[in-house]
Amino acid sequence: MKNYPVPLIMLAKLANNTYEIIDGMQRLNAFFGFIENEFSYVNEENELYFNVDDYTFAKSLYDKDVFKANRGEKITTEEVAKFIQYQFPVTIFESHNPEDVNETFRRINSNGKHLSPQEVRQAGNTSQFANLVRKLSSEIRNDISQEVLLLSQMPSISIDSKNLALGYSILAEEIFWRKHGILNIPGLRNSNDEQFMADIVLSIIYNKPFGASKDTFDECHGAGESNLSLDIEQKLNKFGIACVEKAIREVFAEVITFLARRDDKWRLKNILNPKARQNPVKEAFYILFMAWYELHSEQMYLFNDDMFIEAILNLHSTFSKKGNSISSQERRKNIDSTKGRISRAFKESKNKNSVSELVNAMDVHEYLARSKIETSSIELKQGLLSLDLNVTRDFSDANFEKNIIINIAAIANLGKGRVGRIFLGVTDKPSDTDRVVQIDKIQPHVVHSFSIVGIEREALVLKKRWMNM
């Protein structure tokens, strides 16, 4: 619009005659974002939007409800033509070897000016370690995207915040790490959650706290003075990738289950370090997580929340961290100390399966995130009893058939091999949530835009134990 030059865009031509963006994703995303009226062009004091009616292709997408057009003032027909006729400087890198493409990407971004250190480490890294870190991190973020995305899908995995309001799908304030003050928003946008997950994985497979620093993280991803990536792959295979993933998911599930029993405004950060203010409590949570992991490995489970909260109050003050790195030895001392403090709030499980069953807490969070896109295979129901105050709240075969059996039949009709799920005790409508709060006098637990209201409230109405429902 102002005749500013656009830097070179690099594409990789793949074997199936498709193209992958190596460099220039943000430029292309901005170009198409303007066409789709995601933002305006400011000319002097006027905010002008792209005129969809003057571009046939954009108009056809708008008519299909692919995007919403802004009703504000539009740029002229001549400006539309000038914009869409702009020729991008493009270079195409042809290779049938994915590793060549990945190496090219790493070299372009190796100076870290555009990507954070962790993003550069993970970029194009297809090792088992890197893939495990990606998978676990995306689950905690409730990011259920695929590994390969269309350009138009990039906003669905991008992190936004209430202050920035960029229109991306993942709101930082709702992510576990930010909600509980473990990481701040800039840290999340720089993939520090993946670095934290790498820290946890490395500590588990080496059976000792990882000596975290920029250099050691680089070495673990195949960069730096020493290449530890081969040794890490061997350690992972010896421990068992599935076992590492299962252990981490189970401990996170226990943490999430504990937090779900607190008030929705309760923040872990305020307990771990009451004086933290705007500072994250990443190291304090690492120490707590590893202590919890070791107790979990000993078949211990949390049974006294109040005792646990008392034990971790101002945990941050009980250990020190020097500079931007901390030694494995210092971390070991801190974990041992924390384990001793919290162990009295844990007790041994008589049923060896009872601890691992808590992994369902993470599963529920993931399925709720998926329900937004897998609408036909995931059904959410507030419960089995009616919320209508004009009828008797009792179990009804007719109501059960209408709300459950018919949905089971619909899921079965999706086809062979398709899996569906029905969640009871979850509301996806604010009106239903308000009704439950009014009738059953409970405080729902909010996950994304859904409210977990449970079915114990209905058991109380029927005077039955919820496990027998």
N, C-alpha and C positions, 0 to 999 in steps of 0.2 A: 504493500500500500504506500510505503514511503521510499521505495526503491532501494532498501537496504539489502546487501547481498546475504544469501543464506549459505552457511558453510557446507562443505562436501558431505554427501550421504553415502555410506558404504553398505552395499548389500552382498549377501552370499547367495549364489545360485546353487540350489541343492539338486540332488540326483533326480528327484521327482518333478523337476521343472518349476519348483516354487522358490520363493526368495525369503531369506531370513535377514532381519535388520542387524547389522553389526555395529554401526554407529549412525546416530541420527534419529533415534526413536522419539525423543522429546520434540524435535523439530517437526517430524511428520505428524505426531499426535497434536501439536499446536495448530498445524495447518488444517487438519480435518476437524479439530475442535472448534475452530472459528467458523467453518462451514456449517457445523451442527449447532451454532448459536450458543456454545458453552461460555463464551466471553465476547466482549465487544471491542471495537476499534475506536479509540478516542481521537477525534479530529477536532482540535481546538477545545471547545467545551462540550461537544456533543458526543454521546455514546452511540455508535452506529453498529448495527448487526448485519451479518451476511444475509442477503435477500435470497431465500431458498427458492422463491418462485422464478428467479432468473437462471436457475441451474437445474436442468431436467433431472439429472441423476439424484441430486440432493432432494428435489421435490418428490421423487418416487419413494425415497427412503422415509421422508417425512410422512407421506400418505400411508405408509405401512407401520407408522408409529415406532420407527426405529429410534427417533429422537424427537424432542419437543422444540418448536420454534419460538423464539422470543418475539413478543409483539411490539418491541421498541422500534425506534427509527432505523431505517435500513440504508446501506450504502447504495450507490447508483448502479444502474445496469452496466455502465462502462467500467466501474470499479470491480464489479463481479467478474467481468470478462478478463480484466487485467490480472485479477487475483488467480483465477483458475488456469490461466494460460502461462503462468510463471513456470519456467523450466528450472527444475532443481539440478544442481551439479551432482551427478551420480557416478560412482565407480562400482563395478560389479566384480566380485571375487569368485571365481569358479573353482570348486573343489568337491570331490566326491568323498572326501575324508572329513568327518565331523570334527576330529581333533585339530585339523588345520584351521577350521573356522574358529574353534574355541581359542586356539593359540593366538590367532589374529586379534580376537576381541581382547584377550588379556594384554597383549602388547599395546594396543591403542589406549587402554585404560590403566596401564601400569603406573603412571605418575600419580594416580589418585586424585587428580584435580576435579574430576566429574563424579567419580564413584568413591564411596567410603572404602577403607582398607578391607573390611569384611566382604563388601560387594565384589571387590576385585579378586579376593581369594576364592569366592564361590563361583564367580563368572566362568562359565564353560567347564567347570570342574565336575567331572562325571564319576569320581571315585565313590566307593561305597560309603566312605565317611562323609563326604560332602552331600551325597544324596540323603543319608540318614538325618543329617543336621537340617537340611531343607524340609524334609517330611515332618519331623517333630516340631520345628519352628512354625511351619504353616498351620499345624493342628492347634498349637497354642494361640496363634493369631486368629484362628477360625477362618483361615484362608483356604478354601476348598478348590482352588483352581487347578488346571492341568499344567504340566511342565512346559508345553508349547501353546502359545496363545496368539490369536489374531491381534493386530494393532488396536482394533476397536475394543478388545477385551482388557487392555492394559489397565484402565482405571479400576477394574474390578479387583485387582490385586495391589493397588496403590494405597498408601496410607495418607489419610486426611486428618484434619483436626477441626474442632469447632471454630477456632480463631482463623484458620486459613480458608476453610470452606471452599476447597478446590473441586468438589463434586465427586471425589473418589469414594469407593465403596466401603473401605475399611476405616472406621473412625477410631483414631488413636485413643481417645478417652475411654473407649469400651474394651480395648485390648487388655488382657490380664496384666501385662508388664506395666503399662501406663496407669491403669486403674489403681494398682496397689503401690505405685511409686517406685517400682524396681528399676525401671528405665524411664527416661524422659522422652518427649516427642522427637527431638532431633536424633536421639539415640535410636529410636525405632525406625526412623526414616533412613538411618545409616546402617540398618541391619544389625544393630548390636544385640538384638534378641538371638540371631543366628550365632553370633560369637559366643553369647552366654551358653547356648545349647551345645556348641562345640566344646566349651569348657567342661560342661557336665559329662558329655560322652567320653572325653579324654580321661577325665578323673576316674570314671568307672572302669574303662577297659584296661587302664594301667594300674588300677587298684591303689592309687595314691592321688592326692590332690595335684592338679595340674599347676605348674608354675606359670601363671598367666602373664604374658607381656606381648607387645606387638610382634617382636621378633620370633617368639616361640609359636605364636599363632600362624605367622607366615611360614615357618618351617613345617608345621603340621599340614599345610595345604600345598606343599611341594615347592615353596619358594624360600628365600632366605639363605643363610650360610650352610645350613644342614637340611637335607631333604628327609623328613621323617614320615612322608606319606606311605611308603612301602611298609615300614614297621607298623604303622597304624592299621593298615589294611590287614596285616597278619594278626595283630592283636584283636581286631574286630572279628575276624573269622574264628579265632580260637575261643573267644567269649561267646560268639554267636550273635549275629546282627539282630535276629528276632528277639533274643534274650535281652539285649541292651534296650531295644525299643520298648519291650514289654515292661521292663523295670522302671524306665523313666516315665512311661505313660501311667503306670500304677501309682507312683509317688505323686505325680502331678494331679492325678485323680483324687488322691487323699487330701492334698492341699486345697483343691477346688471344693471338695466336699466340706472341709472344715470352714472355708470362707463362706460357703453357701448358708451355713448356720448362723452367720453374723448378720447384722443389719446391713442393708444394701449400701449405706454410706460409710461403712467400716473400711478402713484402709490398713493394710499390713505395714506399710511404711511408717505410720504413726505409732506403731508398737515397737518395731525394730529400731527406730531412731526418732524419738519424739521431737528432736531439735533439727531434723533434716531440712526443714523448710522446702526449698525448691530442688535440693540435691537428691539424686536417686540413691537407692539402698541396694545396689547390685551385689556388692560383696557380702553384705549381711545376709541377703537371701541365698546366695551361693552356699555359704556356710550352713545355714539352716536346712537347705535342701539336701546337702550331702549328709548331714547328721540324721535327717529324716530317712534318707535312702538306706543308711546303714541299719537303722532300727527296723525298717521295713524288711530288709534282707534277713533279719533275725526273727521274722514273723511276729513283730511287735506292731500294735496299732494304737492310734490315739483314742483314749477313752474319757479324758477329762479336759474339756476345752479351757475352763477357767485356770486350771493348774498350768496348762500349756502357755496360755497368754501371759501369766505371771512370770513364767520361766524365760520367755523371749522378750520381755519388756526391756527396752533400751539395750538390746543385744549388741548393737553396734559399738557401744562403749567398752565392751569386754575384750575387744581385740583391736589391733592396730594394723594399718596398711600404709606402707611407705611408697610414695611416688605412684607411678602408673603400673607398677608390677608388684607381685607378692610371691614370696618363695613357697615352694611346696611344703617345706618344714613348718613355716608359720601358719599356713592354712591347716596343716594336720593338727597343730596345737589348738587352733580355734574350733575345728570340728569336734575334737575330743571334749573340749570344754563345753561346747553347746550340746553335744550328745548327753553329757552328764546332767546338764541343767534340765533338759526336756524329757529325759527318760522316765522320770517319775509320773509323767502324764500319759505314758504308754504302758500297755500290758500285753503279755503274750496271747496270741490268738489260739484258741482251742481247735478251731477249724482252720486248717491251713489254706483253704480256699477263700476264707472270708475277707482277707486283706485284698487279694487280687480282684475280687468282685467289684471293688470300688472304682475300677477303671471305667465303669459305666458312666461316671460323672463326666469324663472327657468325651466319651462317645456321644452322650446326649448333646453336649455343646456343639460337636461336629455335625451331628444330624440336623440340629436346628438350623445351623448355617446352610446346610445343603437343601433344607426344605424350601428355601427361597427360589431355587432353580430346579429342584426335582419335585415339582408340585404333584405329580401323579403317583409317585411311589412313597411319599411320606405324608401321613395325615396326623394332624394335631387335634386332640379333643380335650376339652376342659375337664371332662369326667363322665360318669355314667348316670348321674342324676340331673334332673332339669334345673335350670336357673330361674324358671318361671315361678314367681311368688304366688300365682293363682292356682297352682296345682300342688298336690301332696308330693313331697320329695321322697320318693321310694323307687326301688329298682323295678323297671318295667321291661318285659320281654320285647314289647313293641318298640320301645325307645332303644333298646340294645340292638335290635335288628336294624333299625334305621341308621344309627350312628356308628355301629361297629361292623355287623355282618355284611351290610351292603358295601362298605368300604373295603373289607377283606376281599369280597368278590371282584370289586373293581381293580384292586391291585393284582389279583390272580389273573385277570384278563390282559395284563400288560404284556404277557408272553412268557414262554419257557425261559428259565434261567434268570428272570428278573426278580429282584428282591424288594419287598416293600416293608414299611414299618408304620405302626400306629402308636402314637405316644399319648397316654392318658395323663391328665393333670397339667396340660400346657395350653395356654390361651394365646391366640394370635390376633385377637380383637380387643382393643382397649375397653369396649363396652362390656365384654364378657369378664375381663379382669376386674372392672369396677363392680360388677354384679357379684362376683365371688367374694371380694373384699367386704361388700355390704352384707351379704347373706351369712358367710362363714367366718367373718371376723379374723381373717388371716392376712399376713403381709407377704405378698408374692416375691419370688426371687427373679429378677429381670436378667435375661440372657439375650443379647442383641435386642430385637424389638418384641421378643416373646416374654411371657410371664409364666414361670413355673409355680403352679398353685397346688400341685400334688393331689392325692386322692384320700389322704388320711382324714381330711375334713369330711368327706362323704362317709367314711367308716364310722365317724363319730355320730353322724346323723342316723346311720343304720344300726349303731351300737354294736359294731363288729370290729375286730382287729383288722387293720388294713392289709395284713399279709394273707388274710382269709378271703379277701374280696375277689 
